[in-house]
Amino acid sequence: MTGAGADAGDPAATVRSVRLLPWTGEEGRPCYLVGDGTGPLTRIADRVESVQLDMSAELLGHAAELLADRRATADQLRYLAARLTEALTDVHRVAESRGARIRASVTDTGD
């Protein structure tokens, strides 16, 4: 990506984006990646997001089954609630990150 009117061969003209990564750092603080969106860490983040979304979808299926089972214990339901909370946190972070990238993309193209 290059800035409007910038020389495409000029390294200083490269637009760098900030991406919220799908994991947290020390003390649960958000991690960000600054770059052009094409490097190896970007590809790792994409794979992690994909795994998080797939696992969340599987957990939703398990949750539906457990909630339909009248024999489910309070401990099972608490465990489920904890896992659903973790999954929702992951999915929320992915949505925030992707939303920010969409907004940045629209801003970069002038739309």
PEUR-V171756 format. One record per helix or strand of 2 or more residues. SS is the DSSP state (H for helix, E for strand). FROM is the first residue (numbers start at 1). LEN is the number of residues. If there is no record, write none. Layout:
BEGIN
((SS/FROM/LEN) (SS/FROM/LEN))
END
This chain:
BEGIN
((H/11/3) (E/17/8) (H/26/3) (E/30/6) (H/40/29) (H/74/36))
END
